[in-house]
């Protein structure tokens, strides 16, 4: 009696390997998308924090926030980008920043950052 050689992989073994690779790929993509969103959020929040000294410098010089514009606060920091002034009156302000479609808003005083539109 002669035994037949069985070299290679069976179809079931190949399918199991493909399923495992698919699961690992799905986990990697989900992790990457979460990382990208967190990075965009951090960048938008940082833009708002960087604008804060200029906002308060404007307030000090103009006795309040009324009339504040992006150009107005850029006189204190020319490198300030990525922030927009959405609203400002004598006693409060609302700033916005967006990175990759992730919107964040800052209100003050006191300085507070959230994803809730303040305008």
Biopython code that builds the backbone (N, CA, C, O; Angstrom):
import numpy as np
from Bio.PDB.StructureBuilder import StructureBuilder

atoms = [
    (1, "UNK", "N", (0.816, -1.176, 0.000)),
    (1, "UNK", "CA", (0.000, 0.000, 0.000)),
    (1, "UNK", "C", (0.875, 1.260, 0.000)),
    (1, "UNK", "O", (1.786, 1.399, 0.816)),
    (2, "UNK", "N", (0.585, 2.149, -0.906)),
    (2, "UNK", "CA", (1.395, 3.358, -1.029)),
    (2, "UNK", "C", (0.593, 4.553, -0.515)),
    (2, "UNK", "O", (-0.565, 4.748, -0.883)),
    (3, "UNK", "N", (1.246, 5.358, 0.357)),
    (3, "UNK", "CA", (0.596, 6.556, 0.900)),
    (3, "UNK", "C", (0.768, 7.713, -0.081)),
    (3, "UNK", "O", (1.812, 7.875, -0.712)),
    (4, "UNK", "N", (-0.279, 8.499, -0.182)),
    (4, "UNK", "CA", (-0.230, 9.641, -1.081)),
    (4, "UNK", "C", (0.385, 10.830, -0.335)),
    (4, "UNK", "O", (0.103, 11.024, 0.848)),
    (5, "UNK", "N", (1.213, 11.618, -1.005)),
    (5, "UNK", "CA", (1.816, 12.805, -0.385)),
    (5, "UNK", "C", (0.792, 13.921, -0.324)),
    (5, "UNK", "O", (0.017, 14.122, -1.259)),
    (6, "UNK", "N", (0.798, 14.641, 0.782)),
    (6, "UNK", "CA", (-0.141, 15.759, 0.945)),
    (6, "UNK", "C", (0.665, 17.024, 1.231)),
    (6, "UNK", "O", (0.794, 17.442, 2.382)),
    (7, "UNK", "N", (1.194, 17.614, 0.194)),
    (7, "UNK", "CA", (1.926, 18.869, 0.335)),
    (7, "UNK", "C", (0.967, 20.031, 0.172)),
    (7, "UNK", "O", (-0.038, 19.932, -0.533)),
    (8, "UNK", "N", (1.295, 21.156, 0.845)),
    (8, "UNK", "CA", (0.489, 22.360, 0.690)),
    (8, "UNK", "C", (-0.553, 22.498, 1.793)),
    (8, "UNK", "O", (-0.534, 21.774, 2.788)),
    (9, "UNK", "N", (-1.456, 23.441, 1.592)),
    (9, "UNK", "CA", (-2.460, 23.749, 2.593)),
    (9, "UNK", "C", (-3.841, 23.382, 2.063)),
    (9, "UNK", "O", (-4.090, 23.400, 0.858)),
    (10, "UNK", "N", (-4.713, 23.056, 2.977)),
    (10, "UNK", "CA", (-6.084, 22.790, 2.576)),
    (10, "UNK", "C", (-6.840, 24.103, 2.450)),
    (10, "UNK", "O", (-6.394, 25.138, 2.946)),
    (11, "UNK", "N", (-7.959, 24.054, 1.800)),
    (11, "UNK", "CA", (-8.777, 25.244, 1.619)),
    (11, "UNK", "C", (-9.228, 25.804, 2.969)),
    (11, "UNK", "O", (-9.290, 27.022, 3.139)),
    (12, "UNK", "N", (-9.536, 24.949, 3.911)),
    (12, "UNK", "CA", (-9.972, 25.396, 5.242)),
    (12, "UNK", "C", (-8.843, 26.138, 5.943)),
    (12, "UNK", "O", (-9.081, 27.177, 6.560)),
    (13, "UNK", "N", (-7.641, 25.634, 5.860)),
    (13, "UNK", "CA", (-6.501, 26.308, 6.488)),
    (13, "UNK", "C", (-6.286, 27.701, 5.881)),
    (13, "UNK", "O", (-6.032, 28.661, 6.609)),
    (14, "UNK", "N", (-6.385, 27.809, 4.571)),
    (14, "UNK", "CA", (-6.229, 29.113, 3.921)),
    (14, "UNK", "C", (-7.329, 30.081, 4.344)),
    (14, "UNK", "O", (-7.056, 31.260, 4.568)),
    (15, "UNK", "N", (-8.556, 29.606, 4.455)),
    (15, "UNK", "CA", (-9.662, 30.467, 4.887)),
    (15, "UNK", "C", (-9.471, 30.946, 6.322)),
    (15, "UNK", "O", (-9.772, 32.100, 6.630)),
    (16, "UNK", "N", (-8.979, 30.084, 7.197)),
    (16, "UNK", "CA", (-8.721, 30.475, 8.587)),
    (16, "UNK", "C", (-7.670, 31.576, 8.629)),
    (16, "UNK", "O", (-7.824, 32.554, 9.361)),
    (17, "UNK", "N", (-6.626, 31.429, 7.866)),
    (17, "UNK", "CA", (-5.579, 32.457, 7.814)),
    (17, "UNK", "C", (-6.149, 33.776, 7.292)),
    (17, "UNK", "O", (-5.833, 34.834, 7.835)),
    (18, "UNK", "N", (-6.983, 33.735, 6.249)),
    (18, "UNK", "CA", (-7.584, 34.958, 5.705)),
    (18, "UNK", "C", (-8.510, 35.627, 6.725)),
    (18, "UNK", "O", (-8.539, 36.853, 6.823)),
    (19, "UNK", "N", (-9.257, 34.835, 7.477)),
    (19, "UNK", "CA", (-10.132, 35.402, 8.506)),
    (19, "UNK", "C", (-9.299, 36.079, 9.592)),
    (19, "UNK", "O", (-9.645, 37.176, 10.031)),
    (20, "UNK", "N", (-8.232, 35.465, 10.025)),
    (20, "UNK", "CA", (-7.361, 36.050, 11.046)),
    (20, "UNK", "C", (-6.753, 37.358, 10.542)),
    (20, "UNK", "O", (-6.723, 38.349, 11.271)),
    (21, "UNK", "N", (-6.271, 37.366, 9.300)),
    (21, "UNK", "CA", (-5.704, 38.599, 8.727)),
    (21, "UNK", "C", (-6.777, 39.678, 8.640)),
    (21, "UNK", "O", (-6.498, 40.842, 8.928)),
    (22, "UNK", "N", (-7.992, 39.321, 8.251)),
    (22, "UNK", "CA", (-9.093, 40.291, 8.179)),
    (22, "UNK", "C", (-9.414, 40.898, 9.532)),
    (22, "UNK", "O", (-9.637, 42.105, 9.628)),
    (23, "UNK", "N", (-9.443, 40.085, 10.579)),
    (23, "UNK", "CA", (-9.721, 40.581, 11.931)),
    (23, "UNK", "C", (-8.613, 41.535, 12.377)),
    (23, "UNK", "O", (-8.896, 42.605, 12.915)),
    (24, "UNK", "N", (-7.368, 41.156, 12.158)),
    (24, "UNK", "CA", (-6.248, 42.027, 12.535)),
    (24, "UNK", "C", (-6.281, 43.347, 11.763)),
    (24, "UNK", "O", (-5.997, 44.402, 12.330)),
    (25, "UNK", "N", (-6.621, 43.294, 10.489)),
    (25, "UNK", "CA", (-6.709, 44.503, 9.676)),
    (25, "UNK", "C", (-7.820, 45.420, 10.192)),
    (25, "UNK", "O", (-7.636, 46.635, 10.266)),
    (26, "UNK", "N", (-8.954, 44.851, 10.543)),
    (26, "UNK", "CA", (-10.079, 45.635, 11.074)),
    (26, "UNK", "C", (-9.686, 46.333, 12.368)),
    (26, "UNK", "O", (-10.010, 47.504, 12.564)),
    (27, "UNK", "N", (-9.000, 45.633, 13.241)),
    (27, "UNK", "CA", (-8.543, 46.227, 14.504)),
    (27, "UNK", "C", (-7.554, 47.352, 14.229)),
    (27, "UNK", "O", (-7.621, 48.404, 14.866)),
    (28, "UNK", "N", (-6.643, 47.146, 13.295)),
    (28, "UNK", "CA", (-5.638, 48.172, 12.977)),
    (28, "UNK", "C", (-6.290, 49.426, 12.401)),
    (28, "UNK", "O", (-5.911, 50.537, 12.772)),
    (29, "UNK", "N", (-7.253, 49.272, 11.510)),
    (29, "UNK", "CA", (-7.926, 50.430, 10.905)),
    (29, "UNK", "C", (-8.705, 51.205, 11.963)),
    (29, "UNK", "O", (-8.643, 52.434, 11.996)),
    (30, "UNK", "N", (-9.434, 50.507, 12.822)),
    (30, "UNK", "CA", (-10.195, 51.178, 13.878)),
    (30, "UNK", "C", (-9.266, 51.933, 14.819)),
    (30, "UNK", "O", (-9.571, 53.050, 15.239)),
    (31, "UNK", "N", (-8.148, 51.329, 15.145)),
    (31, "UNK", "CA", (-7.173, 51.986, 16.028)),
    (31, "UNK", "C", (-6.592, 53.231, 15.360)),
    (31, "UNK", "O", (-6.435, 54.267, 16.007)),
    (32, "UNK", "N", (-6.276, 53.135, 14.085)),
    (32, "UNK", "CA", (-5.724, 54.276, 13.351)),
    (32, "UNK", "C", (-6.725, 55.428, 13.294)),
    (32, "UNK", "O", (-6.352, 56.580, 13.516)),
    (33, "UNK", "N", (-7.982, 55.131, 13.000)),
    (33, "UNK", "CA", (-8.991, 56.188, 12.919)),
    (33, "UNK", "C", (-9.190, 56.866, 14.266)),
    (33, "UNK", "O", (-9.361, 58.083, 14.324)),
    (34, "UNK", "N", (-9.172, 56.106, 15.339)),
    (34, "UNK", "CA", (-9.275, 56.684, 16.672)),
    (34, "UNK", "C", (-8.083, 57.571, 16.982)),
    (34, "UNK", "O", (-8.238, 58.649, 17.556)),
    (35, "UNK", "N", (-6.906, 57.125, 16.606)),
    (35, "UNK", "CA", (-5.690, 57.913, 16.814)),
    (35, "UNK", "C", (-5.759, 59.219, 16.039)),
    (35, "UNK", "O", (-5.404, 60.275, 16.563)),
    (36, "UNK", "N", (-6.212, 59.151, 14.798)),
    (36, "UNK", "CA", (-6.302, 60.356, 13.965)),
    (36, "UNK", "C", (-7.292, 61.362, 14.549)),
    (36, "UNK", "O", (-7.020, 62.562, 14.557)),
    (37, "UNK", "N", (-8.432, 60.885, 15.036)),
    (37, "UNK", "CA", (-9.416, 61.785, 15.653)),
    (37, "UNK", "C", (-8.851, 62.439, 16.910)),
    (37, "UNK", "O", (-9.030, 63.638, 17.126)),
    (38, "UNK", "N", (-8.174, 61.654, 17.733)),
    (38, "UNK", "CA", (-7.580, 62.224, 18.951)),
    (38, "UNK", "C", (-6.505, 63.259, 18.612)),
    (38, "UNK", "O", (-6.381, 64.273, 19.300)),
    (39, "UNK", "N", (-5.736, 63.008, 17.567)),
    (39, "UNK", "CA", (-4.703, 63.964, 17.158)),
    (39, "UNK", "C", (-5.339, 65.260, 16.645)),
    (39, "UNK", "O", (-4.848, 66.349, 16.944)),
    (40, "UNK", "N", (-6.418, 65.152, 15.880)),
    (40, "UNK", "CA", (-7.118, 66.344, 15.380)),
    (40, "UNK", "C", (-7.714, 67.141, 16.529)),
    (40, "UNK", "O", (-7.638, 68.370, 16.541)),
    (41, "UNK", "N", (-8.311, 66.443, 17.500)),
    (41, "UNK", "CA", (-8.874, 67.119, 18.673)),
    (41, "UNK", "C", (-7.788, 67.865, 19.440)),
    (41, "UNK", "O", (-7.974, 69.017, 19.833)),
    (42, "UNK", "N", (-6.663, 67.205, 19.648)),
    (42, "UNK", "CA", (-5.567, 67.835, 20.387)),
    (42, "UNK", "C", (-5.033, 69.064, 19.648)),
    (42, "UNK", "O", (-4.716, 70.072, 20.280)),
    (43, "UNK", "N", (-4.932, 68.991, 18.333)),
    (43, "UNK", "CA", (-4.436, 70.130, 17.559)),
    (43, "UNK", "C", (-5.400, 71.312, 17.627)),
    (43, "UNK", "O", (-4.965, 72.457, 17.750)),
    (44, "UNK", "N", (-6.706, 71.048, 17.549)),
    (44, "UNK", "CA", (-7.696, 72.130, 17.624)),
    (44, "UNK", "C", (-7.683, 72.772, 19.012)),
    (44, "UNK", "O", (-7.725, 73.997, 19.129)),
    (45, "UNK", "N", (-7.626, 71.954, 20.056)),
    (45, "UNK", "CA", (-7.584, 72.488, 21.420)),
    (45, "UNK", "C", (-6.324, 73.316, 21.639)),
    (45, "UNK", "O", (-6.369, 74.364, 22.284)),
    (46, "UNK", "N", (-5.204, 72.849, 21.106)),
    (46, "UNK", "CA", (-3.952, 73.592, 21.256)),
    (46, "UNK", "C", (-4.024, 74.936, 20.548)),
    (46, "UNK", "O", (-3.508, 75.929, 21.061)),
    (47, "UNK", "N", (-4.649, 74.986, 19.388)),
    (47, "UNK", "CA", (-4.810, 76.265, 18.687)),
    (47, "UNK", "C", (-5.591, 77.254, 19.541)),
    (47, "UNK", "O", (-5.266, 78.441, 19.580)),
    (48, "UNK", "N", (-6.619, 76.765, 20.225)),
    (48, "UNK", "CA", (-7.407, 77.644, 21.093)),
    (48, "UNK", "C", (-6.586, 78.110, 22.292)),
    (48, "UNK", "O", (-6.669, 79.273, 22.686)),
    (49, "UNK", "N", (-5.792, 77.207, 22.876)),
    (49, "UNK", "CA", (-4.958, 77.600, 24.021)),
    (49, "UNK", "C", (-3.889, 78.615, 23.621)),
    (49, "UNK", "O", (-3.571, 79.530, 24.381)),
    (50, "UNK", "N", (-3.342, 78.442, 22.424)),
    (50, "UNK", "CA", (-2.306, 79.374, 21.947)),
    (50, "UNK", "C", (-2.896, 80.766, 21.739)),
    (50, "UNK", "O", (-2.201, 81.765, 21.924)),
    (51, "UNK", "N", (-4.164, 80.839, 21.358)),
    (51, "UNK", "CA", (-4.804, 82.132, 21.113)),
    (51, "UNK", "C", (-5.136, 82.877, 22.409)),
    (51, "UNK", "O", (-5.331, 84.092, 22.388)),
    (52, "UNK", "N", (-5.201, 82.173, 23.516)),
    (52, "UNK", "CA", (-5.650, 82.761, 24.779)),
    (52, "UNK", "C", (-4.861, 83.998, 25.222)),
    (52, "UNK", "O", (-5.487, 85.000, 25.567)),
    (53, "UNK", "N", (-3.536, 83.987, 25.231)),
    (53, "UNK", "CA", (-2.822, 85.206, 25.645)),
    (53, "UNK", "C", (-3.147, 86.420, 24.767)),
    (53, "UNK", "O", (-3.247, 87.540, 25.266)),
    (54, "UNK", "N", (-3.308, 86.198, 23.485)),
    (54, "UNK", "CA", (-3.641, 87.308, 22.585)),
    (54, "UNK", "C", (-5.047, 87.831, 22.858)),
    (54, "UNK", "O", (-5.291, 89.035, 22.779)),
    (55, "UNK", "N", (-5.973, 86.926, 23.180)),
    (55, "UNK", "CA", (-7.346, 87.330, 23.485)),
    (55, "UNK", "C", (-7.361, 88.222, 24.723)),
    (55, "UNK", "O", (-8.019, 89.262, 24.736)),
    (56, "UNK", "N", (-6.639, 87.816, 25.759)),
    (56, "UNK", "CA", (-6.629, 88.613, 26.988)),
    (56, "UNK", "C", (-5.812, 89.895, 26.833)),
    (56, "UNK", "O", (-6.099, 90.892, 27.496)),
    (57, "UNK", "N", (-4.806, 89.880, 25.972)),
    (57, "UNK", "CA", (-4.081, 91.121, 25.682)),
    (57, "UNK", "C", (-5.004, 92.109, 24.984)),
    (57, "UNK", "O", (-4.994, 93.302, 25.290)),
    (58, "UNK", "N", (-5.801, 91.612, 24.047)),
    (58, "UNK", "CA", (-6.779, 92.462, 23.363)),
    (58, "UNK", "C", (-7.769, 93.024, 24.376)),
    (58, "UNK", "O", (-8.081, 94.214, 24.344)),
    (59, "UNK", "N", (-8.257, 92.185, 25.263)),
    (59, "UNK", "CA", (-9.233, 92.612, 26.269)),
    (59, "UNK", "C", (-8.665, 93.691, 27.178)),
    (59, "UNK", "O", (-9.353, 94.654, 27.514)),
    (60, "UNK", "N", (-7.430, 93.530, 27.567)),
    (60, "UNK", "CA", (-6.798, 94.508, 28.447)),
    (60, "UNK", "C", (-6.643, 95.851, 27.738)),
    (60, "UNK", "O", (-6.897, 96.902, 28.327)),
    (61, "UNK", "N", (-6.234, 95.813, 26.498)),
    (61, "UNK", "CA", (-5.994, 97.047, 25.759)),
    (61, "UNK", "C", (-7.285, 97.745, 25.337)),
    (61, "UNK", "O", (-7.308, 98.967, 25.194)),
    (62, "UNK", "N", (-8.360, 96.977, 25.135)),
    (62, "UNK", "CA", (-9.616, 97.551, 24.642)),
    (62, "UNK", "C", (-10.730, 97.563, 25.685)),
    (62, "UNK", "O", (-11.888, 97.800, 25.342)),
    (63, "UNK", "N", (-10.403, 97.316, 26.935)),
    (63, "UNK", "CA", (-11.380, 97.311, 28.035)),
    (63, "UNK", "C", (-12.550, 96.367, 27.767)),
    (63, "UNK", "O", (-13.704, 96.728, 27.994)),
    (64, "UNK", "N", (-12.262, 95.193, 27.299)),
    (64, "UNK", "CA", (-13.288, 94.183, 27.053)),
    (64, "UNK", "C", (-13.036, 93.470, 25.736)),
    (64, "UNK", "O", (-12.065, 93.748, 25.032)),
    (65, "UNK", "N", (-13.926, 92.553, 25.422)),
    (65, "UNK", "CA", (-13.763, 91.742, 24.221)),
    (65, "UNK", "C", (-14.552, 92.277, 23.034)),
    (65, "UNK", "O", (-14.411, 91.756, 21.927)),
    (66, "UNK", "N", (-15.371, 93.292, 23.228)),
    (66, "UNK", "CA", (-16.231, 93.815, 22.159)),
    (66, "UNK", "C", (-15.394, 94.248, 20.958)),
    (66, "UNK", "O", (-14.360, 94.901, 21.104)),
    (67, "UNK", "N", (-15.856, 93.876, 19.785)),
    (67, "UNK", "CA", (-15.168, 94.257, 18.555)),
    (67, "UNK", "C", (-13.965, 93.392, 18.222)),
    (67, "UNK", "O", (-13.260, 93.669, 17.252)),
    (68, "UNK", "N", (-13.717, 92.355, 18.999)),
    (68, "UNK", "CA", (-12.552, 91.507, 18.773)),
    (68, "UNK", "C", (-12.731, 90.713, 17.478)),
    (68, "UNK", "O", (-13.782, 90.118, 17.240)),
    (69, "UNK", "N", (-11.698, 90.716, 16.657)),
    (69, "UNK", "CA", (-11.668, 89.950, 15.411)),
    (69, "UNK", "C", (-10.364, 89.167, 15.371)),
    (69, "UNK", "O", (-9.471, 89.378, 16.191)),
    (70, "UNK", "N", (-10.272, 88.269, 14.415)),
    (70, "UNK", "CA", (-9.032, 87.514, 14.267)),
    (70, "UNK", "C", (-7.869, 88.448, 13.970)),
    (70, "UNK", "O", (-6.783, 88.290, 14.526)),
    (71, "UNK", "N", (-8.096, 89.415, 13.099)),
    (71, "UNK", "CA", (-7.036, 90.382, 12.787)),
    (71, "UNK", "C", (-6.642, 91.163, 14.037)),
    (71, "UNK", "O", (-5.471, 91.493, 14.227)),
    (72, "UNK", "N", (-7.618, 91.456, 14.883)),
    (72, "UNK", "CA", (-7.338, 92.190, 16.113)),
    (72, "UNK", "C", (-6.448, 91.427, 17.068)),
    (72, "UNK", "O", (-5.549, 92.008, 17.674)),
    (73, "UNK", "N", (-6.685, 90.128, 17.212)),
    (73, "UNK", "CA", (-5.830, 89.364, 18.130)),
    (73, "UNK", "C", (-4.520, 88.950, 17.471)),
    (73, "UNK", "O", (-3.550, 88.633, 18.160)),
    (74, "UNK", "N", (-4.488, 88.951, 16.145)),
    (74, "UNK", "CA", (-3.224, 88.649, 15.468)),
    (74, "UNK", "C", (-2.220, 89.783, 15.609)),
    (74, "UNK", "O", (-1.036, 89.584, 15.339)),
    (75, "UNK", "N", (-2.657, 90.957, 16.021)),
    (75, "UNK", "CA", (-1.688, 92.036, 16.259)),
    (75, "UNK", "C", (-0.783, 91.696, 17.438)),
    (75, "UNK", "O", (0.306, 92.256, 17.566)),
    (76, "UNK", "N", (-1.228, 90.778, 18.302)),
    (76, "UNK", "CA", (-0.413, 90.363, 19.452)),
    (76, "UNK", "C", (0.385, 89.099, 19.159)),
    (76, "UNK", "O", (1.373, 88.820, 19.838)),
    (77, "UNK", "N", (-0.033, 88.334, 18.155)),
    (77, "UNK", "CA", (0.674, 87.118, 17.755)),
    (77, "UNK", "C", (0.408, 86.886, 16.273)),
    (77, "UNK", "O", (-0.628, 86.336, 15.899)),
    (78, "UNK", "N", (1.353, 87.309, 15.429)),
    (78, "UNK", "CA", (1.163, 87.214, 13.988)),
    (78, "UNK", "C", (1.106, 85.765, 13.508)),
    (78, "UNK", "O", (0.549, 85.498, 12.443)),
    (79, "UNK", "N", (1.659, 84.843, 14.253)),
    (79, "UNK", "CA", (1.689, 83.443, 13.840)),
    (79, "UNK", "C", (0.388, 82.711, 14.172)),
    (79, "UNK", "O", (0.248, 81.528, 13.864)),
    (80, "UNK", "N", (-0.542, 83.393, 14.783)),
    (80, "UNK", "CA", (-1.800, 82.776, 15.202)),
    (80, "UNK", "C", (-2.635, 82.396, 13.988)),
    (80, "UNK", "O", (-3.041, 83.261, 13.211)),
    (81, "UNK", "N", (-2.890, 81.104, 13.827)),
    (81, "UNK", "CA", (-3.707, 80.611, 12.714)),
    (81, "UNK", "C", (-4.606, 79.490, 13.214)),
    (81, "UNK", "O", (-4.395, 78.937, 14.294)),
    (82, "UNK", "N", (-5.603, 79.168, 12.417)),
    (82, "UNK", "CA", (-6.468, 78.054, 12.739)),
    (82, "UNK", "C", (-7.569, 78.370, 13.732)),
    (82, "UNK", "O", (-8.306, 77.473, 14.142)),
    (83, "UNK", "N", (-7.694, 79.629, 14.126)),
    (83, "UNK", "CA", (-8.694, 80.045, 15.117)),
    (83, "UNK", "C", (-9.583, 81.094, 14.476)),
    (83, "UNK", "O", (-9.112, 81.913, 13.687)),
    (84, "UNK", "N", (-10.854, 81.074, 14.807)),
    (84, "UNK", "CA", (-11.756, 82.119, 14.339)),
    (84, "UNK", "C", (-12.512, 82.689, 15.535)),
    (84, "UNK", "O", (-12.846, 81.976, 16.482)),
    (85, "UNK", "N", (-12.771, 83.985, 15.467)),
    (85, "UNK", "CA", (-13.552, 84.648, 16.503)),
    (85, "UNK", "C", (-15.011, 84.565, 16.071)),
    (85, "UNK", "O", (-15.400, 85.163, 15.068)),
    (86, "UNK", "N", (-15.816, 83.828, 16.826)),
    (86, "UNK", "CA", (-17.212, 83.618, 16.457)),
    (86, "UNK", "C", (-18.135, 84.651, 17.081)),
    (86, "UNK", "O", (-19.135, 85.038, 16.476)),
    (87, "UNK", "N", (-17.808, 85.098, 18.283)),
    (87, "UNK", "CA", (-18.630, 86.098, 18.966)),
    (87, "UNK", "C", (-17.789, 86.759, 20.041)),
    (87, "UNK", "O", (-16.897, 86.142, 20.623)),
    (88, "UNK", "N", (-18.087, 88.015, 20.293)),
    (88, "UNK", "CA", (-17.398, 88.734, 21.362)),
    (88, "UNK", "C", (-18.250, 89.923, 21.770)),
    (88, "UNK", "O", (-18.788, 90.643, 20.929)),
    (89, "UNK", "N", (-18.362, 90.114, 23.082)),
    (89, "UNK", "CA", (-19.017, 91.315, 23.595)),
    (89, "UNK", "C", (-18.144, 91.877, 24.720)),
    (89, "UNK", "O", (-17.000, 91.452, 24.883)),
    (90, "UNK", "N", (-18.658, 92.803, 25.477)),
    (90, "UNK", "CA", (-17.832, 93.443, 26.506)),
    (90, "UNK", "C", (-17.247, 92.457, 27.513)),
    (90, "UNK", "O", (-16.126, 92.640, 27.987)),
    (91, "UNK", "N", (-18.011, 91.405, 27.841)),
    (91, "UNK", "CA", (-17.606, 90.555, 28.958)),
    (91, "UNK", "C", (-17.305, 89.105, 28.596)),
    (91, "UNK", "O", (-16.900, 88.338, 29.469)),
    (92, "UNK", "N", (-17.486, 88.707, 27.345)),
    (92, "UNK", "CA", (-17.238, 87.311, 26.993)),
    (92, "UNK", "C", (-16.814, 87.182, 25.530)),
    (92, "UNK", "O", (-16.930, 88.119, 24.741)),
    (93, "UNK", "N", (-16.325, 86.000, 25.200)),
    (93, "UNK", "CA", (-15.895, 85.727, 23.838)),
    (93, "UNK", "C", (-16.197, 84.278, 23.492)),
    (93, "UNK", "O", (-16.430, 83.451, 24.374)),
    (94, "UNK", "N", (-16.191, 83.982, 22.209)),
    (94, "UNK", "CA", (-16.350, 82.621, 21.696)),
    (94, "UNK", "C", (-15.380, 82.456, 20.531)),
    (94, "UNK", "O", (-15.445, 83.193, 19.547)),
    (95, "UNK", "N", (-14.487, 81.489, 20.651)),
    (95, "UNK", "CA", (-13.520, 81.189, 19.598)),
    (95, "UNK", "C", (-13.811, 79.800, 19.046)),
    (95, "UNK", "O", (-14.370, 78.953, 19.742)),
    (96, "UNK", "N", (-13.438, 79.576, 17.817)),
    (96, "UNK", "CA", (-13.599, 78.264, 17.209)),
    (96, "UNK", "C", (-12.323, 77.823, 16.532)),
    (96, "UNK", "O", (-11.547, 78.644, 16.044)),
    (97, "UNK", "N", (-12.112, 76.518, 16.507)),
    (97, "UNK", "CA", (-10.972, 75.936, 15.798)),
    (97, "UNK", "C", (-11.425, 74.599, 15.219)),
    (97, "UNK", "O", (-12.155, 73.847, 15.864)),
    (98, "UNK", "N", (-10.986, 74.315, 14.000)),
    (98, "UNK", "CA", (-11.367, 73.073, 13.341)),
    (98, "UNK", "C", (-10.138, 72.457, 12.686)),
    (98, "UNK", "O", (-9.399, 73.127, 11.965)),
    (99, "UNK", "N", (-9.934, 71.180, 12.946)),
    (99, "UNK", "CA", (-8.846, 70.434, 12.318)),
    (99, "UNK", "C", (-9.439, 69.141, 11.780)),
    (99, "UNK", "O", (-10.010, 68.354, 12.535)),
    (100, "UNK", "N", (-9.306, 68.923, 10.487)),
    (100, "UNK", "CA", (-9.832, 67.726, 9.819)),
    (100, "UNK", "C", (-11.309, 67.493, 10.124)),
    (100, "UNK", "O", (-11.741, 66.357, 10.317)),
    (101, "UNK", "N", (-12.073, 68.575, 10.164)),
    (101, "UNK", "CA", (-13.505, 68.462, 10.391)),
    (101, "UNK", "C", (-13.910, 68.259, 11.835)),
    (101, "UNK", "O", (-15.095, 68.085, 12.122)),
    (102, "UNK", "N", (-12.963, 68.277, 12.746)),
    (102, "UNK", "CA", (-13.249, 68.138, 14.177)),
    (102, "UNK", "C", (-13.281, 69.543, 14.763)),
    (102, "UNK", "O", (-12.244, 70.201, 14.850)),
    (103, "UNK", "N", (-14.478, 70.015, 15.170)),
    (103, "UNK", "CA", (-14.675, 71.378, 15.648)),
    (103, "UNK", "C", (-14.617, 71.455, 17.167)),
    (103, "UNK", "O", (-15.196, 70.627, 17.870)),
    (104, "UNK", "N", (-13.907, 72.467, 17.659)),
    (104, "UNK", "CA", (-13.830, 72.749, 19.092)),
    (104, "UNK", "C", (-14.060, 74.227, 19.295)),
    (104, "UNK", "O", (-13.732, 75.040, 18.431)),
    (105, "UNK", "N", (-14.624, 74.577, 20.437)),
    (105, "UNK", "CA", (-14.982, 75.953, 20.735)),
    (105, "UNK", "C", (-14.482, 76.319, 22.127)),
    (105, "UNK", "O", (-14.471, 75.493, 23.039)),
    (106, "UNK", "N", (-14.071, 77.570, 22.267)),
    (106, "UNK", "CA", (-13.612, 78.071, 23.565)),
    (106, "UNK", "C", (-14.440, 79.283, 23.939)),
    (106, "UNK", "O", (-14.689, 80.159, 23.110)),
    (107, "UNK", "N", (-14.861, 79.328, 25.183)),
    (107, "UNK", "CA", (-15.596, 80.472, 25.702)),
    (107, "UNK", "C", (-14.866, 81.003, 26.914)),
    (107, "UNK", "O", (-14.044, 80.318, 27.523)),
    (108, "UNK", "N", (-15.177, 82.207, 27.242)),
    (108, "UNK", "CA", (-14.543, 82.764, 28.435)),
    (108, "UNK", "C", (-15.058, 84.142, 28.723)),
    (108, "UNK", "O", (-15.919, 84.652, 28.005)),
    (109, "UNK", "N", (-14.556, 84.740, 29.742)),
    (109, "UNK", "CA", (-13.862, 84.064, 30.840)),
    (109, "UNK", "C", (-14.822, 83.334, 31.755)),
    (109, "UNK", "O", (-15.993, 83.711, 31.793)),
    (110, "UNK", "N", (-14.419, 82.339, 32.480)),
    (110, "UNK", "CA", (-13.115, 81.668, 32.446)),
    (110, "UNK", "C", (-12.999, 80.795, 31.205)),
    (110, "UNK", "O", (-14.006, 80.352, 30.652)),
    (111, "UNK", "N", (-11.791, 80.553, 30.780)),
    (111, "UNK", "CA", (-11.506, 79.780, 29.574)),
    (111, "UNK", "C", (-12.047, 78.374, 29.715)),
    (111, "UNK", "O", (-11.729, 77.669, 30.672)),
    (112, "UNK", "N", (-12.867, 77.969, 28.756)),
    (112, "UNK", "CA", (-13.471, 76.645, 28.762)),
    (112, "UNK", "C", (-13.549, 76.143, 27.328)),
    (112, "UNK", "O", (-13.968, 76.881, 26.436)),
    (113, "UNK", "N", (-13.151, 74.897, 27.097)),
    (113, "UNK", "CA", (-13.120, 74.320, 25.761)),
    (113, "UNK", "C", (-14.115, 73.155, 25.698)),
    (113, "UNK", "O", (-14.153, 72.311, 26.594)),
    (114, "UNK", "N", (-14.914, 73.121, 24.631)),
    (114, "UNK", "CA", (-15.861, 72.018, 24.446)),
    (114, "UNK", "C", (-16.182, 71.879, 22.959)),
    (114, "UNK", "O", (-15.750, 72.692, 22.142)),
    (115, "UNK", "N", (-16.931, 70.856, 22.624)),
    (115, "UNK", "CA", (-17.364, 70.655, 21.243)),
    (115, "UNK", "C", (-18.748, 71.253, 21.020)),
    (115, "UNK", "O", (-19.334, 71.070, 19.954)),
    (116, "UNK", "N", (-19.267, 71.954, 21.996)),
    (116, "UNK", "CA", (-20.571, 72.609, 21.879)),
    (116, "UNK", "C", (-20.382, 73.991, 21.281)),
    (116, "UNK", "O", (-19.634, 74.812, 21.813)),
    (117, "UNK", "N", (-21.066, 74.244, 20.167)),
    (117, "UNK", "CA", (-20.951, 75.545, 19.511)),
    (117, "UNK", "C", (-21.460, 76.651, 20.430)),
    (117, "UNK", "O", (-22.573, 76.575, 20.951)),
    (118, "UNK", "N", (-20.655, 77.651, 20.616)),
    (118, "UNK", "CA", (-21.004, 78.720, 21.551)),
    (118, "UNK", "C", (-21.528, 79.954, 20.843)),
    (118, "UNK", "O", (-21.956, 80.900, 21.504)),
    (119, "UNK", "N", (-21.507, 79.972, 19.534)),
    (119, "UNK", "CA", (-21.933, 81.179, 18.809)),
    (119, "UNK", "C", (-23.433, 81.193, 18.621)),
    (119, "UNK", "O", (-23.972, 82.130, 18.034)),
]
sb = StructureBuilder()
sb.init_structure("model")
sb.init_model(0)
sb.init_chain("A")
sb.init_seg("    ")
for serial, (resi, resn, name, xyz) in enumerate(atoms, 1):
    if name == "N":
        sb.init_residue(resn, " ", resi, " ")
    sb.init_atom(name, np.array(xyz, "f"), 0.0, 1.0, " ", f" {name:<3s}", serial, name[0])
structure = sb.get_structure()
